């Protein structure tokens, strides 16, 4: 259940993008690429909506699980092994209406290079959906766990890390993410916060009234203060 608020907020933004691109192109079936899409958490539902979806992921085990998941759902999803930076080599230029780049920029060697590769495969007017970890949320979560020194390090570290044992190489504030997208040739649209409250309230309370928690997450997603302390930031940007 604790995944529901994240999924709801992200899917609400994606549905709006899909509707916009369908109206702009006149095509009911869009060409979608999920960079780092793993086992198809987003890709399979998008294919079920009738879109042509390609997942690019470096892990063969994830691609195998994607194939099984798609088969069980009764849809076709194309899987290619590679990193986000490889998109230009794996796919034709100007071939995608939408690219998902979820939980990718934190881990790739060159985030700007990965976004430039994304832009290369997007058609004019196409959109990229970026989900990225937010350092301010990490500082809050480390402090709530009693790791006050680590929380302070997150705020001081340029990459938003709490120490050498931090498994996440980098995190992005809203300003940093928007700047990175702008520098790589995108026009930034909406930026939402996801998992603002869902990662803070105890699981028992979340399970008592999941619909109310989802409604709260949706109401807070674009709030100018609460958005910036979300666990993840969700940006929609356009070529």
N, C-alpha and C positions, 0 to 999 in steps of 0.2 A: 504493500500500500504506500510506503514512504516514497516510492518512485512516482506515484500518481501526480503530485503537484508539479514535479519537474516536467513530466511528459505533457501535462495539460497546458502549461504555459508555453513550452516550446512548440507544441502542435498548433496552438492557437495562432502563433505568429507564422508558422509554416503554411497553415491553411490559407491565410490571407495572401501570402506570396504566391501560392499555387493558383488561387483565384485570379490574381492580378496577371500572372503570366499566361494563363489560359485565355483571358480576355484580350491580352495584347497580341498573342500569337494566332488566336483563332483555332488552336489545336487542343483537343481534350486530353491527349496523351503527351506529356512533356518528357524531355530527355533529362534525367537526373543522375548525378554522380555523387556517391557518398564516399568521400576520402577518409580512410581510417574507419570504415563502417562496420568492421568486425563481423559479428554474427547476424547482423541485419535488423537490429532493434528499430531503426527508422526505415531502412531500405525495404523490408518485406511489407510493412503497412503501406508504403508509398506505391509499391508494385501492385498491391491489392486494390488500390484506388485506380489502377489502369495506366500508370506511368511506366516508362521504360527506364529501369534503374540499373546502374553499374556500380558495384562496390569495389574500391581499390583499397587493399589492406596488405600489410607486409607479412602477416601470419597465415601460413597454410592451414593450420588447425581452425582458425576463425573462418576462413573461406569455406572449409569443409562443413563446419557447423551452419554457415549461411546457406549452403546448398541444401542441407537437410531441412532447415527451417522453411525455406522457400517451397520445397517439395511438399512438406506437410501442410503448408497453407494453400498449395495449389496455384502458385504463381511462379513466374520465371524472373530470376535476378542474375545478371552476369557478374561473375567474380574475377578480378584480376589481381595478381600479386604485385605489390609495389607500394611506395611511399607517396605522400602528397606531392613531394617535389618531383616525382616521376610522371605526373599527370600529362605533361606535355609530350612525353615519349610514348605513353600508353594509349592516348586518346587523340583524336583529331582536333585541331584548333576550331574554335567557334562551333562546338558540337553539343553543348549543354545549356539547358535553360536554367538549371539550378544546381549548385554544388553545395553539399553539406560538408562542413569542416568542424566536426564536433569532438572536443577533447583531443585535438591534434596539435595545435600551435604550442601547447605547453611542452611537448616532447620532441618535436622535430629539431634537427640541428640548426636550420635556418628558417625561422617563421616567415620572414619577408620573402624568401625564395619560394616557399610553399604557396604563399598567397599569389605571387606572380604566376606560378604554374596554374593555379586555380583560375586566375583571370584569363589566361591563355585559352583554356578550353570553354570558357563561357561565351555565349553569343552576346551581341550588343543588347543591352537592356536586361541581361540575365542577372541572377542574384546569387550571392553566397550567404549561407547560414553558418555563423560561427558561434560555437559554445566554448567558453574558456574559463578557467579557474580564476577566482578573484582573490587577491592577497588580503584584502580587508576582512573578508569572511574568515580566512584562515587564521588571522590574528585573534578574532573573536573566539573561534573554536579552540585554539591552543590555550587561550586564557581560561576558558570554561573548564578545560581539562586540568587546570592548575599549572600549566607550563608557561609561566609569565615571562620568563626570559626569552623563550622561543617566540612568544607573541610579539615581544618588542623587536626581536631580530627581523621578523617578517616586515614590520613597518619600516625598518631601516635598510633592508636589503633591496638593491635595485631590481632583482628578479623575484622578489616577494617570497623568499624561502626562509624557513625557520631554522635551518642548520644543515650540516653535511649529511645527515641521515634522512633528510626530506626527500621522498621519492618523486616529487614533482620538480622538474628542472627550472620552471619559471611560471609566473602567474601574471595576469594583466588587470590593471585597473581600467575603468571605463575610458578614461582619457588616453591611456597607453594603447588600448585596443583600437580605439577610434583613430588615433594617430597612425598606427601601423596600417590599418586598412586604407586610409587616405594616401599615405606614402606609396602604397603599392597599386594605386590607380583606381581605387573604389570610391564610390559615393556612399557615405554611411547613412543609412535610414534609421530605423528604430533600434534602440538598445534596451533590452529588458533584463531584469534580474530573475533568476530562477533558484528555487530552494532558499528562499529568504527565511521563512519560519520553519519549514519542514525539517531542516537539519538542527533546529534548536529545541523544539518541543519534545518531551519524552514520547517514546513510541506508543505507550498506552494511551496518552491523551490524543495523539494523532489518530489512533484507531477508533477512538470513541466517536468522532464526528469527522470522517474523512472529507465529506462534501463541503463542510464549512471551512476546513483547512485549505482545500483547493480554491474555494472562492476567495479566501484571504490572500493566497498566493497570487491569484489573478489580479486582485485589487492593488496589491503592493508592487507588482512586476514593473510598472512604469513610474512608481513614486520616486521623485527626484532625490530623496534621502535613502529610503529603504532599498531601492534598486542597487545602490552602490555598496551594500553590505551583503549582497546575495552570494551564495556559494559559487555560482557560475553566472557569467554575463552572456546574454544571447544577443548577438548583433546581426542585423540583416543589412547587407551592403550590395550595391549594384555596380555593374560594369558600365 
